[in-house]
Amino acid sequence: MEWGNLLFEVFTIVFLAVTSMAMQALFTYLKRKGVLEVVATKAELATIAVQFVEQAYQDFNGPEKFDAAMEHLSFSLGKYGIKVTPAELEALIESAVFEMNQIWNEVIE
């Protein structure tokens, strides 16, 4: 049984090392390709869209604000020639709202 545990631990260490190197290589590749910059730009524009809608459309309710943020983000991304799917637009908005709510909850506490 001891050999089994030892082999399992060795396998785990090797697996973690290989996974770590693979993730580093992927990160480097994506950075070189500019993908990370595009992702960061999308996230930043989503945050701006959500903040804009929160400020400009205070009388709107949840779904109306969401639609306005989707429209604003779609327009902003289009200005920069960044293409996204409707599902990605929704995910970006949801992520920005979640992040904004997290910050708000931290301020309240």
Beta strands, then each sheet from edge to edge (+ up, - down):
end
